[in-house]
Structures are given as C-alpha cells and as structure tokens.
Amino acid sequence: MTRPLSLSLLAVTVLATTAAFAGSFQQTPTGVLVRPDMGSVKELRLNAITESIIQVVGVDDPARPQMASLMAVATPSGRFTVKAGPDAVTLDAGKASAKVSLTDGRVTFFDAKGVAVLATDRADIQPVMVEGQSYVAPSIQFNRGTTEAFYGLGQHQNAQMDLNGEDVELRQRNMDVAIPFVVSDRNYGVLWDNNAVTRFGNPRRFGLASRDLKLTALDGASGLTASYYVDDRLILTRVEPDIRYQFLSDVARHWPSDPALSRAATRGKKVKVVWEGTAASDQPGLHKMRLFASDYVTLKVDGKTVFDHGIWRMGWNGWYNNFEQRFTPGKPVRLHVEWLRTSGLISLHHADPEPAADKHSLRFASEAGTGLNYYFIGADSMQGVIRGYHHVTGIPPMMPKWAYGFWQSRQRYRTQAELLDVLKTYRANRWPIDAIVQDWFYWPEDQWGSHSFDAARFPDPKGVVDEVHRQHARIMISIWGKFYANTAHYKELDAKGYMWRRNVELGMKDWVGAGHLNSHYSPYNQEARDIYYRQMKKPLVDLGFDAWWMDNTEPDVRSNTSPEEFAELITPTQMGPGALVTNAYATMSTQAVHDGLMRDRPDARHFILTRSAFAGVQRNAAALWSGDVVGTWDSLHKQISAGVQAGFSGVPNWTHDIGGYSQEGRFQDRSVGGLQENRVAGGVRTEADLKEWQELNQRWWQFGAFSPLMRSHGEGVKREIHEISPEGSAMRANMVWFLELRYRLMPYIYTAAADSHFEGAPIMRGLALDFPADATAKRVADQYLFGPSILVAPVTRRGATSRTVYFPGAATWYNAWTGEAVKGGEARTVAAPLDQMPLFVRAGAILPMGPVTQYVDEKPDAPLTLNVHTGADGHYSLYEDDGVSNAYRTGRYTCIPFAYDDKRGELAIGPRAGGYAGMVRSRRFHVRFIKPGDRAIDFDAPGIAVAYTGERIVVKAP
C-alpha cells in the first residue's frame, strides 16, 4: 500500500470541485447532511439510529461509493429533529444529539442531559492506493487531553485495563483480537466501522528500535553487538543494526550463514544470541517499547531485569511484551537481550513519546477504507452502552444451557475410542461434564478441508455422536477455513474465485507430514458462505454434531509472515482488495455456519467457538477463546484482562485453554499426562518442574471454573482430570471441588448468560462496569465480577498462598471461605492457600445455587438454595427456559423476582412471570440468610424451606 506523491495537489483539486457546497446542510430522511467550509471531509452524513445512537459518515468525494458495512445491522429510526444555528446544525435523536460545525465539520455529541461528552478535535480523510485502486485512509481524534477511562477494543493480552494513553494495533492474530469498539466511563461508546488494520492511540505504527533511537554497539559502531553461541561456545560476533527476527523472511535474510549455527538447529544443540549496546534518544520523556519474542528471552535495561524467562512462548507463536523506558537526551541506556532460540523469533520495537494531550485522547486511524464511518452510542451506564453496541451489530443469542457446563478437550483425540473412553471415565467417576471436543486432524492426512473422517481411526463417526448423546453429553468438532489444494472442496471454491490462491501459487506447504499445499477461502459474499456451509452439511452437520469449533479465523494463512507478505495472501476478495476487509474474516466465516444452521435447524440453539472475532461476531452464536496461549504464570495473569476486555467489547461468551495450550519441554512427560503431538522434545527434569506444572494447572482450573465458559484444552500434555492429577491427591480433590462448585452455581451462571442476551451484560465484568466512580477499581486488571455479585481474584503467582485484593465501591464484601465482612474502598492481603481462590460476595446479593449434577439438565426440579447476603438491600431475577430451543425469542421463558429488605430482614419471592413448555411449576427453595461469620461454601448449612408454586411468598430471617 502506497500513498500518492501529489497529496496536496489532489486535495486542492477536490476542494475546488466541491466549493459550491461549502458551509451548507440539508435534512435527509434519516438525519442531516453537512458540507463544511474546510477540511478533507467534504461531506458529513449523520443518521439517527435510535434515540441514543447516531451514525456519522464522512467522505472526501460525494461520488465515491461507500463499502457496505460488515459489522452493522441496525437501520435508522427516522425519528429526530434538526435545529439550525448561525454556524452549526444539530441533529437531536431524543436522548443523544450531535452538533456539527458548518465551518470545519467538527462534531460534538451530547448525552440525554445535554452534557457534551465527545467532541471531534480532528477528522481526516487522505487518499491511498491499494493494489492499484484509489481508496482513502480515514482517521479521527476526540477529547484531546481527556482523563476519562476507555475499555474494550477486543482481546489484547498485555494486562491492560484502562486504555486511555495506550496504543493498540487492531490487526487480527492468534491470541490477539481486534474489535474497533471502545466504551468510556462517561457512558458513551464509539464503534469505528472500518475493517482494515486500524490503530487506536498513536496513529504512527511502532518501528524497529533503530527507526527512532540511536543504537550503539560495544565497539562504538552503529547498531548492537550480537554474539551467537552454540552450547555456550561463542561462534560469531557481529554488529547488527537492530534486533530484527520477527518474521520468517527476516530469518531467511539476516540469520548468520555460519555452518556451526546451521548444524546446531538440526542436532538439538542449545543456541543462544546475546545483543548488547546502548540506546539513546533526543526526545525526553517516557517512551513506549515492545519486545516481540518466542522461545526464552531475558531483557535488561541499565542492569535491571525487565523480562525474564517467565515470558516464554512456543517458537511458532511469538507475542509482544510491552514496557516503557525513560530517555534523557545525552544519557544512553544500556541494553542486554539474551535469547535462547529453538525455532523462534524476536524483535525490539519503539515509539517516540507524544504530547500528553494527544496521548490521552480517543483516536482511530485506519490504513484503508472508503470513508469515515463511526457510531456514537450513548446510554445511562456503561452496560447500556454495550447494549447499544449490540443493537448496532447484533444481539448475542442465548447459548444452549449445556454450553455453560464443563468442556473437556485435548489436542487431540486420535481415535474415536480415545474420545469415548474419556467421556466414559468422567461418567464413571461422577465428574460433571456436558461437552467433549474432537479437535483437528480427524481427516485423512492429505485431506484437510474435505470434512471427512479417517476410516481407520474413526470408523463410525455417527456412532460416536450417538454414544456421546446417550451419555447425556454434547460433542463439538473442529472445522477450518483452510483447504488442501488437492481436495474437491478447494477446487469447487476455487472455480468460483473464492479461494485465495497466492499461498498455493508460491508453493507454500504446511507442517503436516511432508507438507501440503493449502490456503483459505474468502467468505465475503453470500454464495461463498453458502458453498462453505453446504460442503460441511452432509459429512458433518447431518451426523448430529452439537457445536462447531471454527479454528484459525484470523485467518493465519501462513504463520509468521510480515504484514506486507500477509496482505498478498488474502486478496482479492469479493468486496475488493483484502486490505479493506482483513479484520472481518471471523464475523463473515462464522456467519456462514450460523446462517446455514439456522436454515437447517431453525428451532435449535447453536454454538460456535472461534479463535478470532470482530464487531458483530456475537450475533452469530459465537463464543471467543483466547487462542494458543502458553502454560506460564505470566500467560495466566494476562487471561484475566483479556476476558474482561472481551466482555467490554460486546462478546460475553469467552473462554481460554485451562493450563495453557502449549508448555515448555520441561513440563512434558508421562508423569503429567503423557506426550502427545508435542512440538518440543523433552520431559520433566526435576520434581520441582512437576510440582510447578501441577500448581499452575490447579490455579488455572480455579480461574476456569469462574470464567464464562469452562473448557480444558491443550497440546503436549493430556488435560483430563485423571491425567494431570494423581489419584487420591489433594490436587484432584480440589479440581473436582471447583468443578462441582460451578455446577452448583449453574442457576446463577445461566441467569448471567441470559442477562448478556437481554441486557447487554458481560458475564465476566470489569470492576469499572459496576463501580464507575471508583478511580482505583477502573485500573484493576487482575480481578473481576463473575455475574453481578461474585468478586473473583485469581492467583497467578507461583507459590503464592495469599494475594492483595481490592474491594471496590462502598459495598460490604463477604469472604466466601471465612465469612469475614470487608468494607469496600480498600485493598487487603487475603489468604489464598493452594486449594482456595479468593472469592467474595457483595452484601445484598441473592445467590441461587443448585445441587451437584452430572450435566446441567440432569435434575431440573431439584431444590435450589437461595443465599441471601445480609447487610444491604438486594434484588435478583432468576431466569429459566428450556435451555435448548429458540422459544425464548417469542417470550417462552420465566423470571422469578427476589427482593431483600435488609432493615426488615425479609426476602420477598415475587410471582413468576412467563412460562415455557416443560417448565418446573412447583419448586423447593432453601433460604439461607448469610451474616458475617457465615461461610457461603457451607453447602449443607440449614436454611428455611419454602414451597413455591409461582405466587408471592415472604420469608423472614430467623
């Protein structure tokens, strides 16, 4: 992608041709059209979508065709008023309004109270050439110098919470999910309707360190001194301009050709590279830097360790590690980077500091598009903003109830017998489970994309599905947008022009066996999506599979390619150059499966698990998982903020691989579940390694029990309870205890899931959502609310038996383990022995719990315990439906309201509202009034028995 050289001439030409329209406006059927006096935006079209949502479309040329939105499904309401002023015009939608300057086109948005909450500082549209065609690069900046907090933008695993002042590149990658939607604690949101690579914050992309910094090697030369070792023997020393092995093409171009290094890679020898030198800048202040790395790496700056081996990643899937470094002109800082390489990648990146007012603003800048297009979404709460986002991009449907039970997975079950034996083991041990998963490579080796089964390993796939169902469980199967070039499905799609051929034309093969030519399909029109679904219908859908694991939906056509190389692999599309739609793949591909399933099974709920996401993906019955994360403490820690931000981004159903997908070689051994498909040779070296692996998995499992979806998965080491925890061990007992606790909480969890559909409520809630006035809570990145009432503080540090917990707001919080009541607004160190994860319930909470079941609908009429946490008034509404059909869409569900009056010590159970086929009409409730000192985990503690038939009942505390 290149910009034309004659930008100023083109701008003058465009301005001259549109001067007749300057400084005017006209009302339209959906809003108002404004032609400002000056600026690159020649025409602004404002549309009232609802009384609180306003769309703004800006163009540089009114004749330029605008791309149809891939994310938005809402249409204008047609209800608004237009008010003219001497130099501005205002569109009033009812509860939100937008005032547009006729001079420069700047827009100011007002909330329902008439308070200005969002104002344009700069909007720009610049021409760009993409694959020889004329497009534009739109950008905008709002609220320069703001102190408000921002959340959302998808899933970015850097332990960031408040995004004000952060720079986030919105580019889909394995583990990194781009959703161009941000929520402000001022109760508004901005949805940036652009599918191209976009930057939030600094519009200038990070560059290699030498772009902005002066690097000096040990001998005074420009660059860094690089020393290459094999088994600790120095092989080569040279000066390199940068640390620049981020992509495979970088390795091919820059890796030393020394024979000793080449032999080391094939003979399993230890290769170490050390970079040393100094970095200096003439720009004073705090600079943002990023170390991209896989394998083991240590970074020291001025002798202080910034990162150590705890940030290990597998060689084929590196990631960025953010840090900040203060520079003073004339004072270089010492750099020391030590990298233990197997097949990994590494690079060092930097960005100069910006003026504080620019750094603290709301900015979007996209690389390509057809115009400026965004939505202002107002509300009276942050949750209301998310609900408004769902209105624009699609409401997430109710997932089947069983999806909130436990999922057991493995990379991978090699035979149908392996899969069925695991389910049989869970049932025999009476360990709750609702879903089991068949991951990739169930097909013959050279038939990826055929959707067929290898008959030698899966002789009776229909029988597998039927047996899983007989065992009262469901089964999910892995499907991809990837096809081998020799398959009939590839050829059919290719004949229509719906395959990206470039990867095949270049002869690029994957890693399976001897390697196979492959690429991905392009889902950017209805016919392509229909073909994709039809190809899988007979071999998979018709067998009765319950859920669809759509892997690699970024899509990762070829791993570890540069952005420029990748752009060549994903084009053309049915909508033009791939660069224009690159981020939207997951939404389009999940739509193919969702729409097909809805045509074939319109009365059933569907479930899709996707590795990537984009605005609108939630409407496709899609849940998101955090990708191929690794089994390290650092990775566990980063899952918390990743899940919270996914919720802020409108994706309520989120999950992760419990234990991490990949593990270091020291964790792979028969004593922890056996080797399987592992990419790294090796095994547990010490008893300490084994203990760490088990501790990490136990802590991750506890977190998983309090995640929107609980799913155990990974490669290298088998993940089933009986594989990773010794029989009779405290670890196994604790894993089973937390698993059973999740099933006890199913009435609460399923109601939280319903709230995500009806109210836009994330299941995993960042503290800012419920405590927007608490400045400390807004920054907490390692705690969250699970549903509306449970405060969860996972333990993410090895060997920890306590951790600091912040108690948000002015609420009182009950320690679920001890019954201690803690006042909000303070941080405390709380006990966290290995078998406990800090859990607190806020006063006033009414927490419904059921019995331990083997699957979610085993005992629909079982008595429920209502845990009423005294000390504050509280309200709750228990949601119930049939759990599997779409009857809820036509009102076939029930809500039972509860209200606790703390002063009177009374719980009022209100009349049941609604009904559905098969509903439980008469219930037994056991009411527990929990006071300070009462432990919420005393599941058998006595309560007040109540027979409920749907009429109002008042229960008095003893």
Secondary structure, 3 states (H helix, E strand, C coil): CECCCCHHHHHHHHHHHHHHHCCEEEECCCEEEEECCCCCCCEEEEEECCCCEEEEEEECCCCCCCCCCCCCCCCCCCCCEEEECCCEEEEECCCCEEEEECCCCCEEEECCCCCEEEEEEEEEEEEEEECCEEEEEEEEEECCCCCCCEEEEEECCCCCCCCCCCCEEECCECCEEEEEEEEECCCEEEEECCCCCEEECCCCCCEEHHHHCEEECCCCCECEEEEEEECCEEEEEEEECCCEECCHHHHHHHCCCCHHHHHHHHCCCCEEEEEEEEEECCCCEEEEEEEEECEEEEEEECCEEEECHHHCECCCCCEEEEEEEEEECCECEEEEEEEEECCCCEEEEEECCCCHHHHCCEEEEECCECCEEEEEEECCCHHHHHHHHHHHHCCCCCCCHHHHCEEECCECCCCHHHHHHHHHHHHHHCCCCCEEEECCCCCCCCCCCCCCCCCCCCCCHHHHHHHHHHCCCEEEEEEECEEECCCHHHHHHHHCCCECCHHHHCCCECCCCCCCEEEEECCCCHHHHHHHHHHHHCCCHHHCCCEEEEECCCCCCCCCCCHHHHHHHCCCECCECHHHCHHHHHHHHHHHHHHHHHHHCCCECCCEEECCCCCCHHHHCEEEECCCCECCHHHHHHHHHHHHHHHHCCCCCEECCECCCECCHHHCCHHHCCEECCCCCCCCCCHHHHHHHHHHHHHHHHHHHCCCCEEECCEEECCCHHHHCCCCCHHHHHHHHHHHHHHHCHHHHHHHHHHHHHCCCCCEECHHHHCCCCCCHHHCCCCEEECCCEEECCCCCCCCCEEEEEECCCCEEEECCCCCEEECCEEEEEECCCCCCCEEEECCCEEEECCCCCCCCCCCCCCEEEEEECCCCEEEEEEECCCCECHHHHCCCEEEEEEEECCCCEEEECCCEECCCCCCCCEEEEEEEECCCCCCCCCCCCCEEEEECCCCEEEECC
